[in-house]
Amino acid sequence: MSNHAPAGGELLPVDVRVNDLPQVSRFYRIKHWIQRPINLLRNRWQRHLMYRTVISTLLFTSLALLAAGAFLSNQIASTLFQERFNQIEKESERGLTQARSILESASTTDRASTQALVNSTLATLEGDGATVIRDFVLMPIAGDENLYVGPMASGSLTPRIIPADLAERVAAEQGIFWRSIQLSADGDKNPGLIIGTKVLIPPGREYGLYLVYDLSSVQETLAFINRAMTFTGMVLLLVVGFVAWSVARTVVRPVADAAYVSERIAAGDLDRRMKVSGRDEVARLGTAFNHMAASLQEQITALNNLSAMQQRFVSDVSHELRTPLTTVRMAAELIHDARENFDPLTARSAELMYNQIERFQNLLNDLLEVSRFDAGVAALDRESTDLNVIVGKVIVTATPVADDYGSIIRLNAPTEGCVAEIDPRRVERVIRNLVLNAVEHGEAKPIDVTVAGDESAVAVTVRDYGIGMSEESCKHVFDRFWRADPARARTTGGSGLGLSIAMEDTRLHEGRLEAWGKIGEGSVFRLTLPRTAADTIDSSPLPLEPTAAANPVASGTDSFPLTGEVPKIGFTPLVLADEDADDDVTDPGAPGTAASAQEN
């Protein structure tokens, strides 16, 4: 209850709310009570938009109600106290003035008559019909000698209830003064007000006469009002929460349905649609969503039909081309072997025919290999293999090609070996493709092949110092049939699928194949593979950029970051016409048929 007093008096602060429970114990009890619902609300908050909306509405409404309730409670308390104080002030002033007048005009000369006069006067003060219960205290100001009347008090009061500063002020000055006090009754502490003045009682002795008012009724009224406001606030909060939940459910439910339908459509259930009712904005959203889903279904169905036709076409073509291509190749080999007996023009034609048929064979083999990846039938044949051995075999087979280009291949590998659980055939194909690409575009400069490993990964980098690649080329170098310069004729290299097949082989190992290049400074390709099938790679034992480390193999402890997720390669799936197609597949990166790195 707020403590206020009008001008001319002084009111001391009173604490009318006493909590006997320790603050720390109460804090931990409250924390225990609200811990579980807070965790539940946190989970709901993170997962559901409707719960976030309702909880936010309830939170802000609660804050507004608390602020409004605190303001109203303070204003009501001030008004109640001020009203009662004004009433008490008038009653006490009238009663004290009347009592002082009676006592000071008394002509009693003995103790008995004086005591009777004081009793009758104080009885009038105690029961004059005041609307607020009041008691009195009469206490001599100084000394106990020659007193006709001793200290007196009504009810359960004693003279000790009078504050010392109020008693001193009443004794020193003329007038009526007040203080705010705390009254104890049956173990409860209630607010009170004491008002006193100085009177003269025969035989001319000074007394302090005090009126004590119990303000517990005011406190009870304020408590009742606070309880009523609290109950009203809780009811209002429930109403607001219900309204917020209804509105949020009306708005969010269609969005949740749209999200669920989208997930089902993305999972392949193309016939799923939203339920639409009414003609409002939400219904328009559902209608538009269903129209979009129907359009997507039609397009996806058309694309699936087209894809099936393409698959059948490629399957039939690959099946039909194998036999005549084999026959033509055998004839071309015979003509190529007898070219020395031809005139120069016919001999040159025989060489061109043989080379182009060889490229045609490689292209067909690459298409068949890509079809296996797209069909999801490619599988690994893991075995513990020393990566140094695979790299050594690749260098041996690539050395004749490097000699033709005027390059040398240099190997930097750990002497203790680099063993990992890999598919040797596929890894050899990847490394051979990278090395031959580097030879083709190395401009007769050395090619550096580096091997390294750590506890969880092994890596191989192939570095050339040739024409290099731009950042844009590095982003697309693993795309199928991608070419850095579409205007350039493909007179050398393989089918344009070598690096994309290398990427698919790397993905089967759950590894990483990355590229770096700079125009005029060359390029670097890095292959990083997990050492075992149970390992995951977070970094690579070798740097991708040449300036990252001087000699990582020598240190053997450095790890280098990966460059990010490698984008998936989009390609129309191919279906094999016969199961024996795998028998005649040759590695796309065989010597003499290197696929272009810059043109892929």
Long-range contacts (C-beta under 8 A, 24 or more apart in sequence): 1-77, 1-80, 1-81, 1-191, 1-215, 1-218, 1-219, 1-222, 2-74, 2-77, 2-78, 2-81, 3-81, 3-180, 4-78, 4-81, 4-82, 4-85, 5-85, 5-178, 5-180, 6-82, 6-85, 6-86, 6-89, 9-89, 9-177, 9-178, 10-177, 10-178, 10-179, 11-178, 11-179, 11-180, 11-193, 12-163, 12-179, 12-180, 12-181, 13-180, 14-180, 14-181, 14-182, 14-191, 14-192, 15-182, 15-189, 16-182, 16-189, 16-190, 16-191, 16-219, 18-189, 49-248, 49-252, 49-255, 49-256, 50-245, 50-248, 50-249, 50-252, 50-253, 50-256, 53-244, 53-248, 53-252, 54-241, 54-244, 54-245, 54-248, 57-240, 57-241, 57-244, 57-248, 58-237, 58-240, 58-241, 58-244, 61-236, 61-237, 61-240, 61-241, 62-237, 65-233, 65-236, 65-237, 69-226, 69-229, 69-230, 69-233, 72-229, 73-222, 73-225, 73-226, 73-229, 76-222, 76-225, 77-222, 80-218, 80-221, 80-222, 81-215, 81-218, 84-132, 84-215, 84-218, 85-193, 87-131, 87-132, 88-132, 88-134, 88-193, 88-195, 88-213, 89-178, 89-195, 91-128, 91-130, 91-132, 91-134, 92-134, 92-176, 92-178, 92-195, 92-211, 92-213, 93-176, 95-124, 95-125, 95-128, 95-130, 95-211, 96-125, 96-176, 96-195, 96-196, 96-197, 96-209, 96-211, 98-124, 99-124, 99-125, 99-199, 99-209, 100-197, 100-199, 100-200, 100-209, 103-199, 103-200, 103-201, 104-199, 104-200, 106-201, 106-202, 107-202, 108-148, 108-202, 109-202, 109-203, 110-148, 111-148, 114-148, 114-149, 114-201, 114-202, 115-148, 115-149, 118-149, 118-152, 118-201, 122-152, 122-154, 125-211, 126-154, 132-213, 132-214, 132-215, 132-217, 133-213, 133-214, 133-217, 134-211, 134-212, 134-213, 134-214, 135-211, 135-212, 135-214, 136-209, 136-210, 136-211, 136-212, 137-161, 137-162, 137-194, 137-208, 137-209, 137-210, 137-212, 138-207, 138-208, 138-209, 138-210, 139-167, 139-207, 139-208, 139-210, 140-205, 140-206, 140-207, 140-208, 141-167, 141-170, 141-171, 141-198, 141-205, 141-206, 141-207, 141-208, 142-171, 142-206, 146-203, 146-205, 147-205, 148-201, 148-202, 148-203, 148-205, 149-201, 149-207, 156-185, 157-212, 161-194, 161-212, 162-194, 162-196, 162-208, 162-210, 163-194, 166-194, 166-196, 166-210, 167-196, 167-208, 170-196, 170-197, 170-198, 170-208, 170-210, 171-198, 171-206, 171-208, 173-198, 174-198, 181-212, 183-212, 183-214, 183-216, 185-214, 185-216, 190-214, 190-215, 190-216, 190-219, 191-215, 191-216, 191-218, 191-219, 250-282, 251-282, 254-282, 254-285, 254-286, 257-286, 258-285, 258-286, 258-289, 261-289, 261-293, 265-293, 265-296, 270-296, 270-297, 270-300, 270-301, 271-297, 307-572, 307-573, 310-572, 311-572, 311-573, 311-574, 311-575, 312-575, 314-367, 314-371, 314-574, 314-575, 315-574, 315-575, 315-576, 315-577, 316-577, 318-364, 318-367, 318-368, 318-371, 318-574, 318-576, 318-577, 318-581, 319-577, 319-578, 321-364, 322-364, 322-581, 322-584, 325-357, 325-360, 325-361, 325-364, 326-584, 328-357, 329-357, 329-358, 329-361, 332-357, 358-593, 359-494, 359-495, 359-593, 361-586, 362-494, 362-495, 362-586, 362-588, 362-590, 362-593, 363-494, 363-495, 363-497, 365-584, 365-585, 365-586, 365-588, 366-494, 366-495, 366-497, 366-498, 366-501, 366-588, 367-495, 367-497, 367-574, 368-574, 368-576, 368-581, 368-582, 368-585, 369-497, 369-501, 369-585, 369-588, 370-480, 370-497, 370-500, 370-501, 370-504, 370-571, 370-574, 371-573, 371-574, 371-575, 371-576, 372-576, 372-582, 373-501, 373-504, 374-571, 374-572, 374-573, 374-574, 375-573, 375-574, 375-575, 375-576, 378-504, 378-508, 379-508, 380-422, 380-423, 380-426, 380-508, 380-509, 381-423, 381-425, 382-421, 382-422, 382-423, 382-533, 383-421, 383-422, 383-423, 383-424, 384-419, 384-420, 384-421, 385-419, 385-420, 385-421, 385-422, 385-424, 385-427, 386-417, 386-418, 386-419, 387-413, 387-417, 387-418, 387-419, 387-420, 387-422, 387-427, 387-451, 387-453, 387-458, 387-460, 388-413, 388-414, 388-417, 388-418, 388-451, 390-424, 390-427, 390-428, 390-431, 391-431, 391-449, 391-451, 391-460, 393-428, 394-428, 394-431, 394-432, 394-435, 395-435, 395-449, 397-432, 397-590, 397-591, 398-432, 398-435, 398-436, 398-439, 398-591, 400-591, 401-436, 401-439, 401-591, 401-592, 401-594, 402-439, 402-447, 405-439, 405-440, 405-442, 405-444, 406-444, 407-439, 407-442, 407-444, 407-445, 407-446, 407-447, 408-446, 408-447, 409-435, 409-439, 409-446, 409-447, 409-449, 410-446, 410-447, 410-448, 410-449, 411-449, 411-450, 411-451, 412-448, 412-449, 412-450, 412-451, 412-553, 413-449, 413-450, 413-451, 413-452, 413-553, 414-451, 414-452, 414-453, 414-553, 414-556, 418-451, 418-452, 418-453, 418-458, 419-531, 420-453, 420-458, 420-529, 420-530, 420-531, 420-532, 421-531, 421-532, 421-533, 422-509, 422-529, 423-505, 423-508, 423-509, 426-505, 426-508, 426-509, 427-505, 427-509, 427-527, 427-529, 428-587, 429-501, 429-502, 429-505, 429-587, 429-588, 429-589, 430-502, 430-505, 430-506, 430-513, 430-527, 431-460, 431-462, 431-527, 432-587, 432-589, 432-590, 433-498, 433-499, 433-501, 433-502, 433-588, 433-589, 433-594, 433-595, 434-460, 434-462, 434-502, 434-525, 434-527, 434-597, 435-462, 436-589, 436-591, 436-593, 436-594, 436-595, 437-462, 437-498, 437-499, 437-525, 437-594, 437-595, 437-596, 437-597, 438-462, 438-463, 438-464, 438-466, 438-523, 438-525, 438-597, 439-464, 439-594, 440-492, 440-493, 440-594, 440-596, 440-597, 441-466, 441-467, 441-523, 441-596, 441-597, 441-598, 442-466, 442-522, 443-467, 445-522, 450-542, 450-552, 450-553, 451-553, 452-541, 452-542, 452-552, 452-553, 452-556, 453-531, 453-541, 454-541, 454-556, 454-557, 454-559, 455-531, 456-530, 456-531, 456-535, 456-536, 456-537, 456-538, 457-528, 457-529, 457-530, 457-531, 457-535, 457-537, 457-539, 457-540, 457-541, 458-528, 458-529, 458-531, 458-541, 459-526, 459-527, 459-528, 459-529, 459-540, 459-541, 459-542, 460-526, 460-527, 460-542, 461-524, 461-525, 461-526, 461-527, 461-542, 461-543, 461-544, 462-524, 462-525, 463-522, 463-523, 463-524, 463-546, 464-522, 464-523, 465-521, 465-522, 466-522, 466-523, 467-519, 467-520, 467-522, 467-598, 468-517, 468-518, 468-519, 468-520, 468-521, 468-522, 468-523, 469-515, 469-517, 469-518, 469-519, 469-523, 469-597, 469-598, 470-517, 470-519, 471-517, 473-517, 473-598, 474-515, 474-516, 474-517, 474-523, 475-567, 476-600, 477-515, 477-597, 477-598, 477-600, 478-502, 478-503, 478-513, 478-515, 478-566, 478-569, 478-600, 479-569, 479-600, 480-569, 480-571, 480-600, 481-600, 482-599, 482-600, 483-596, 483-598, 483-599, 483-600, 484-598, 484-599, 485-599, 488-599, 490-596, 490-599, 492-594, 492-596, 493-593, 493-594, 493-595, 493-596, 493-599, 494-588, 494-589, 494-593, 494-594, 494-595, 494-596, 495-588, 495-595, 496-595, 496-596, 496-599, 496-600, 497-588, 497-595, 497-600, 498-588, 498-589, 498-594, 498-595, 498-600, 499-595, 499-597, 499-600, 500-569, 500-571, 500-600, 501-588, 502-589, 503-566, 503-569, 504-569, 510-536, 510-537, 511-537, 512-537, 512-540, 512-562, 512-566, 513-566, 514-544, 514-562, 514-563, 514-566, 515-597, 516-544, 516-545, 516-546, 516-563, 523-597, 525-597, 528-562, 537-562, 538-562
